[in-house]
Amino acid sequence: MRTKTRLMTLASMVLVATWAQPTVAQLLFHQGFETCWDPGQTKAQFLETMRTSINGTSACIPSQSGSQTGVTYSVCATPNGCGTGVEGCPVSISAGSFSGDFVNGLFTGPGSAANITVPITTNIFPSCSISLNSISLGYTLDYLMQTDGVDGVYSVDLMPPGVVISNYLLTNIDCNATLFSLIGGNVAAAVTAAEANASAAIEPALRSNTLGQSICPLSSP
């Protein structure tokens, strides 16, 4: 498993090996001579970019199926629900304000998800739906930061984002009470799958918008 120390060493080697490239050369020659590398972002701007990169992202609760006490069921088996050829329940997610440690590159922030109507089909009971609402999320973003000048850092890489569904309310819309109880006991597996899917969904925009950025000065709010 890679560590930040190993990645930092590798990043330094790459910077030296590619010193002829204009952007990298600017970073190399800037090191140790000026307070900030220009152009750059303030800490507040970088944190806001994290938030806006996540807001409105479409994630997915993948289709789940199973069997219990003679009942075979499928949850979120909506054809093309999460893209062409991908069954699932789509969900829009958002983020609140982030905070964290710019030198070590570790940031956290709250979030939420839109209410989700979850269709259920079984081999015994009629098709029905339950809902997931009041969904709270927690994000953890772990960056590899390279020293940039004397009072700044440069965002080199990003580990897979951490997404945790910290709270939700499961509500029965029109399912048989026995079926609702059975499904409720298996929601945890769907939640875990949704967390992994949300992580994959937000990573591309975060990489595109927040990597390769100079954040400076760190001594200012």
Backbone hydrogen bonds in HBPLUS format (Angstrom, degrees):
<---DONOR---> <-ACCEPTOR-->    atom                        ^
c    i                          cat <-CA-CA->   ^        H-A-AA   ^      H-
h    n   atom  resd res      DA  || num        DHA   H-A  angle D-A-AA Bond
n    s   type  num  typ     dist DA aas  dist angle  dist       angle   num
A0007-LEU N   A0003-THR O   2.99 MM   4  6.22 160.8  2.03 150.1 156.0     1
A0008-MET N   A0004-LYS O   2.75 MM   4  5.88 154.2  1.81 149.6 156.7     2
A0009-THR N   A0005-THR O   3.04 MM   4  6.27 156.4  2.10 146.7 152.4     3
A0010-LEU N   A0006-ARG O   2.98 MM   4  6.21 160.5  2.02 147.2 152.7     4
A0011-ALA N   A0007-LEU O   2.77 MM   4  5.97 157.7  1.82 149.8 156.2     5
A0012-SER N   A0008-MET O   3.02 MM   4  6.21 153.4  2.09 143.7 150.2     6
A0013-MET N   A0009-THR O   3.02 MM   4  6.31 154.2  2.09 147.7 154.7     7
A0014-VAL N   A0010-LEU O   2.93 MM   4  6.22 154.5  2.00 150.7 157.6     8
A0015-LEU N   A0011-ALA O   2.96 MM   4  6.21 155.3  2.02 146.9 153.4     9
A0016-VAL N   A0012-SER O   3.06 MM   4  6.32 157.4  2.11 148.2 153.5    10
A0017-ALA N   A0013-MET O   2.90 MM   4  6.07 160.0  1.94 147.6 153.7    11
A0018-THR N   A0014-VAL O   3.03 MM   4  6.10 136.7  2.22 144.3 153.9    12
A0019-TRP N   A0016-VAL O   3.41 MM   3  5.25 152.0  2.50 114.3 109.4    13
A0021-GLN N   A0018-THR O   3.08 MM   3  5.95 165.2  2.10 128.5 131.9    14
A0025-ALA N   A0021-GLN O   2.80 MM   4  5.86 160.2  1.84 163.2 170.1    15
A0026-GLN N   A0022-PRO O   2.99 MM   4  6.16 154.6  2.06 146.9 152.9    16
A0027-LEU N   A0023-THR O   3.20 MM   4  6.55 152.0  2.28 142.0 149.1    17
A0028-LEU N   A0024-VAL O   2.84 MM   4  6.15 160.2  1.88 154.8 160.3    18
A0029-PHE N   A0025-ALA O   2.88 MM   4  6.02 176.7  1.88 161.0 161.2    19
A0030-HIS N   A0026-GLN O   2.99 MM   4  5.88 133.8  2.21 134.0 146.2    20
A0031-GLN N   A0027-LEU O   3.16 MM   4  6.28 137.3  2.35 142.1 150.9    21
A0031-GLN N   A0028-LEU O   3.25 MM   3  5.42 134.2  2.48  98.5 109.6    22
A0033-PHE N   A0030-HIS O   3.14 MM   3  5.72 173.2  2.14 139.9 140.3    23
A0151-ASP N   A0035-THR O   3.27 MM 116  5.39 140.2  2.43 147.8 143.1    24
A0041-GLN N   A0214-SER O   2.68 MM 173  6.05 162.0  1.71 161.0 166.5    25
A0216-CYS N   A0041-GLN O   2.88 MM 175  6.17 152.9  1.95 162.2 171.2    26
A0046-PHE N   A0042-THR O   3.09 MM   4  6.36 159.2  2.14 151.7 156.7    27
A0047-LEU N   A0043-LYS O   3.01 MM   4  6.25 164.4  2.04 155.6 159.5    28
A0048-GLU N   A0044-ALA O   3.01 MM   4  6.15 152.1  2.09 143.5 151.3    29
A0049-THR N   A0045-GLN O   2.96 MM   4  6.18 145.1  2.08 142.7 152.1    30
A0050-MET N   A0046-PHE O   3.15 MM   4  6.52 148.0  2.26 145.4 153.0    31
A0051-ARG N   A0047-LEU O   3.29 MM   4  6.63 159.6  2.33 144.0 148.1    32
A0052-THR N   A0048-GLU O   2.96 MM   4  6.24 171.0  1.97 157.7 158.8    33
A0053-SER N   A0049-THR O   2.95 MM   4  5.91 142.3  2.09 141.3 150.8    34
A0054-ILE N   A0051-ARG O   3.15 MM   3  5.48 141.3  2.31 104.6 114.8    35
A0055-ASN N   A0051-ARG O   3.04 MM   4  6.28 160.4  2.08 154.8 160.8    36
A0057-THR N   A0054-ILE O   3.01 MM   3  5.66 156.2  2.07 147.8 146.9    37
A0056-GLY N   A0093-ILE O   2.87 MM  37  5.58 132.0  2.10 149.3 164.1    38
A0093-ILE N   A0057-THR O   2.98 MM  36  5.59 162.5  2.01 157.9 163.3    39
A0059-ALA N   A0091-VAL O   2.74 MM  32  5.23 162.7  1.77 169.8 164.2    40
A0091-VAL N   A0059-ALA O   3.10 MM  32  5.23 152.4  2.18 127.6 126.4    41
A0061-ILE N   A0089-CYS O   2.87 MM  28  5.02 156.9  1.92 139.4 147.2    42
A0089-CYS N   A0061-ILE O   2.93 MM  28  5.02 159.1  1.98 138.1 143.3    43
A0064-GLN N   A0075-VAL O   2.89 MM  11  5.04 162.3  1.92 146.5 152.5    44
A0075-VAL N   A0064-GLN O   2.64 MM  11  5.04 167.3  1.65 159.6 162.3    45
A0066-GLY N   A0073-TYR O   3.05 MM   7  5.60 152.8  2.12 148.8 153.2    46
A0073-TYR N   A0066-GLY O   2.89 MM   7  5.60 163.8  1.92 154.7 159.7    47
A0068-GLN N   A0071-VAL O   2.91 MM   3  5.24 155.1  1.98 137.4 142.9    48
A0071-VAL N   A0068-GLN O   2.84 MM   3  5.24 164.9  1.86 120.1 124.8    49
A0123-ASN N   A0072-THR O   3.04 MM  51  5.60 132.4  2.28 149.9 159.3    50
A0074-SER N   A0121-THR O   2.84 MM  47  5.32 148.8  1.94 155.1 160.0    51
A0121-THR N   A0074-SER O   3.06 MM  47  5.32 159.6  2.11 147.9 154.3    52
A0076-CYS N   A0119-PRO O   3.04 MM  43  5.39 161.5  2.07 160.6 162.8    53
A0081-GLY N   A0078-THR O   3.03 MM   3  5.16 155.3  2.09 133.6 129.1    54
A0088-GLY N   A0078-THR O   3.31 MM  10  5.32 147.9  2.42 128.3 134.9    55
A0083-GLY N   A0080-ASN O   3.33 MM   3  4.94 162.0  2.36 107.0 103.9    56
A0082-CYS N   A0086-VAL O   3.09 MM   4  5.30 171.6  2.09 153.5 152.5    57
A0086-VAL N   A0083-GLY O   2.94 MM   3  5.21 166.1  1.96 134.4 132.5    58
A0114-ALA N   A0092-SER O   2.93 MM  22  5.56 161.4  1.97 163.2 169.4    59
A0094-SER N   A0112-SER O   2.92 MM  18  5.47 158.0  1.97 161.1 160.5    60
A0112-SER N   A0094-SER O   3.25 MM  18  5.47 150.7  2.34 120.7 127.2    61
A0096-GLY N   A0110-PRO O   2.70 MM  14  5.17 166.2  1.72 144.6 140.9    62
A0099-SER N   A0108-THR O   3.04 MM   9  5.77 151.6  2.13 157.2 165.5    63
A0108-THR N   A0099-SER O   2.92 MM   9  5.77 159.0  1.97 168.0 174.0    64
A0101-ASP N   A0106-LEU O   2.91 MM   5  5.39 154.2  1.98 154.8 156.2    65
A0105-GLY N   A0101-ASP O   2.73 MM   4  5.58 122.3  2.06 136.1 152.8    66
A0106-LEU N   A0101-ASP O   3.20 MM   5  5.39 128.7  2.48 141.0 147.3    67
A0143-TYR N   A0105-GLY O   2.65 MM  38  4.51 172.3  1.65 145.9 145.5    68
A0107-PHE N   A0141-LEU O   2.87 MM  34  5.12 160.5  1.91 152.9 158.8    69
A0141-LEU N   A0107-PHE O   2.83 MM  34  5.12 164.9  1.85 147.8 153.1    70
A0109-GLY N   A0139-TYR O   3.13 MM  30  5.23 147.4  2.24 136.7 139.5    71
A0139-TYR N   A0109-GLY O   2.81 MM  30  5.23 173.0  1.82 168.0 169.0    72
A0111-GLY N   A0137-LEU O   2.94 MM  26  4.55 130.6  2.18 134.7 125.4    73
A0137-LEU N   A0111-GLY O   2.86 MM  26  4.55 171.0  1.87 119.3 117.2    74
A0113-ALA N   A0135-ILE O   3.36 MM  22  5.46 145.3  2.49 131.8 132.7    75
A0116-ILE N   A0132-LEU O   2.84 MM  16  5.11 166.1  1.86 152.7 157.6    76
A0132-LEU N   A0116-ILE O   2.84 MM  16  5.11 158.6  1.88 149.2 156.6    77
A0118-VAL N   A0130-ILE O   2.73 MM  12  5.24 168.5  1.74 161.1 163.7    78
A0130-ILE N   A0118-VAL O   3.00 MM  12  5.24 155.2  2.06 142.9 149.0    79
A0120-ILE N   A0128-CYS O   2.81 MM   8  5.40 158.3  1.86 159.8 155.9    80
A0128-CYS N   A0120-ILE O   3.04 MM   8  5.40 159.6  2.09 149.2 155.8    81
A0173-ILE N   A0129-SER O   3.23 MM  44  5.63 144.6  2.36 138.4 143.0    82
A0174-ASP N   A0129-SER O   3.36 MM  45  5.93 159.4  2.40 155.9 157.1    83
A0131-SER N   A0171-THR O   2.83 MM  40  5.14 159.4  1.87 150.0 156.0    84
A0171-THR N   A0131-SER O   2.90 MM  40  5.14 165.5  1.92 151.6 155.5    85
A0133-ASN N   A0169-LEU O   2.98 MM  36  5.19 162.2  2.01 144.3 150.0    86
A0169-LEU N   A0133-ASN O   2.74 MM  36  5.19 150.5  1.83 158.4 161.3    87
A0136-SER N   A0167-ASN O   2.86 MM  31  5.00 160.2  1.89 137.8 142.8    88
A0166-SER N   A0136-SER O   2.89 MM  30  5.53 127.8  2.17 133.0 146.0    89
A0138-GLY N   A0164-VAL O   2.81 MM  26  5.07 136.8  2.00 143.2 154.7    90
A0164-VAL N   A0138-GLY O   2.90 MM  26  5.07 157.0  1.96 148.4 155.2    91
A0140-THR N   A0162-GLY O   2.88 MM  22  4.76 149.5  1.98 136.7 139.6    92
A0162-GLY N   A0140-THR O   2.84 MM  22  4.76 177.0  1.84 154.8 153.8    93
A0159-MET N   A0142-ASP O   2.90 MM  17  5.51 176.3  1.90 169.6 169.1    94
A0144-LEU N   A0157-ASP O   2.84 MM  13  4.98 162.7  1.87 133.7 136.0    95
A0156-VAL N   A0144-LEU O   2.89 MM  12  5.52 158.0  1.94 166.5 173.1    96
A0146-GLN N   A0154-TYR O   2.82 MM   8  4.94 167.4  1.84 144.2 148.2    97
A0154-TYR N   A0146-GLN O   2.65 MM   8  4.94 144.1  1.78 144.0 156.0    98
A0148-ASP N   A0152-GLY O   2.88 MM   4  4.85 166.3  1.90 126.8 122.1    99
A0218-LEU N   A0151-ASP O   2.81 MM  67  5.56 150.3  1.90 140.6 149.6   100
A0153-VAL N   A0215-ILE O   3.05 MM  62  5.43 153.5  2.12 144.1 150.8   101
A0215-ILE N   A0153-VAL O   2.81 MM  62  5.43 169.7  1.82 163.6 167.3   102
A0155-SER N   A0213-GLN O   2.91 MM  58  5.37 158.7  1.95 150.8 154.6   103
A0212-GLY N   A0155-SER O   2.75 MM  57  5.30 161.2  1.78 156.3 155.9   104
A0180-PHE N   A0176-ASN O   2.86 MM   4  6.13 160.3  1.90 159.2 165.6   105
A0181-SER N   A0177-ALA O   3.06 MM   4  6.24 156.3  2.12 144.9 150.3   106
A0182-LEU N   A0178-THR O   3.06 MM   4  6.30 155.7  2.12 144.7 151.4   107
A0183-ILE N   A0179-LEU O   2.87 MM   4  6.12 167.1  1.89 159.8 162.2   108
A0184-GLY N   A0180-PHE O   2.87 MM   4  5.93 158.0  1.92 145.6 152.5   109
A0185-GLY N   A0181-SER O   3.31 MM   4  6.49 141.8  2.46 139.8 147.2   110
A0186-ASN N   A0183-ILE O   2.85 MM   3  5.25 158.3  1.90 114.4 121.8   111
A0190-ALA N   A0187-VAL O   2.94 MM   3  5.20 115.7  2.37 104.3 120.2   112
A0191-VAL N   A0187-VAL O   2.91 MM   4  6.21 152.6  1.98 156.5 165.5   113
A0192-THR N   A0188-ALA O   3.00 MM   4  6.26 159.5  2.04 150.4 154.7   114
A0193-ALA N   A0189-ALA O   3.14 MM   4  6.39 159.6  2.18 145.5 150.7   115
A0194-ALA N   A0190-ALA O   2.92 MM   4  6.12 149.3  2.01 142.8 151.7   116
A0195-GLU N   A0191-VAL O   2.94 MM   4  6.23 149.3  2.04 150.5 158.2   117
A0196-ALA N   A0192-THR O   3.22 MM   4  6.54 161.4  2.25 149.6 153.1   118
A0197-ASN N   A0193-ALA O   3.03 MM   4  6.23 155.4  2.09 145.1 152.3   119
A0198-ALA N   A0194-ALA O   2.86 MM   4  6.02 154.0  1.93 146.9 153.9   120
A0199-SER N   A0195-GLU O   3.04 MM   4  6.27 153.3  2.11 146.2 153.0   121
A0200-ALA N   A0196-ALA O   3.17 MM   4  6.46 159.5  2.21 146.2 150.6   122
A0201-ALA N   A0197-ASN O   2.91 MM   4  6.11 144.8  2.04 142.8 153.5   123
A0202-ILE N   A0198-ALA O   3.07 MM   4  6.28 152.8  2.15 152.7 156.4   124
A0203-GLU N   A0199-SER O   3.30 MM   4  6.29 137.7  2.49 142.5 152.3   125
A0206-LEU N   A0202-ILE O   3.29 MM   4  6.41 161.5  2.33 153.7 159.2   126
A0207-ARG N   A0203-GLU O   2.90 MM   4  6.06 162.5  1.93 160.7 165.1   127
A0208-SER N   A0204-PRO O   2.94 MM   4  6.15 159.6  1.98 148.8 154.8   128
A0209-ASN N   A0205-ALA O   2.88 MM   4  5.92 157.0  1.93 149.5 155.1   129
A0210-THR N   A0206-LEU O   2.86 MM   4  5.52 152.3  1.94 145.8 151.2   130
